[in-house]
Amino acid sequence: MAGLEAALVRRSQDLRLLQQHACGRDLVVISRISAGLPLAKGAYDPVLWIETTEVTEADIQETLEDLWLAVTPAPPMSGNALP
């Protein structure tokens, strides 16, 4: 029992350290990995959305490029390419 309690104390210390230094988005990714959940498939996963009414030109161009990339067919894989 003492070994489990010591492991829990170490884990709690590690999590507190991560919370102090990681941004919110990284914490979501770390949480999903540690829970065995699949990682989000890009910046447009609703779990990672940060709602705001502020729009900048940089947001618009990057979003348009990502959307076009999402609908562009992938090139065929050659026989020696990794999956």
N, C-alpha and C positions, 0 to 999 in steps of 0.2 A: 504494500500500500504506500509506503514512504517513497518508493521509486516512482510510482504514478504521480504522487503529489509533487515531487521534484520536477518531473517532466512537465506538469501543468504550469508550475511557476515559471520555468524556462520559456515555455510557449507563450505565456501571458506577457513576459518581458519582451520577447521578440515582436509580438503583435503591437505592443505599445510603442516600440521603437519604429516600426513600420508606419504607424499612424502619424508619428511626429514628422516623418521625412518624406513620405510618399504623397503624391497628389491624389485627389478623389478618384480620378479615372484609373490610376494604377491600383488603388485599393480595391476597386470593383474587380479588376482582372485577377488580382491576388486572391480575392475571396472566391471567385468562380473556380480558379485552379484548385485551391485547397478544399473546396466542396465537391470536386470531381465533376463540375459542370462544364459544358463545352464553352470555348472562348467565343466571344462575339465575332461576327464576320464583318468587321469594318467599323468605321466611325458612325455608321447610321443605325447601329443596333440601339433600340429604344432604351435599353438599360444604361447606355453610356450618354444619352442625350442630356444636355444641359440647356434648359429652356431659357430663352431670352428674346426680347423684342429688338435687340440691337443687331443690325446687319452691317457688315463692312464689305467693300469690294473684294477683299481677299477671300471671304467666306463664299461669295457667289462664284468666283472663278474656280476655286477648289471643288466646290460642290458640283458644278457643271462637269468638270473633268472626271470626277468620280462617277457621276451618273452615266456619262458616255462610256467609260471604261466598263461599267457593270453590264451594259447592253451590247458590248462589242464581243463577237465570238472569239474564243481563245484559238490560237493557231494550233493546227494538228501536232500531236506529239510524235517525235521521231522514235525509232526503235530503241535508242540508247538513252532516252531521257528518263529522269526519275519521275515517279507519279506525284 
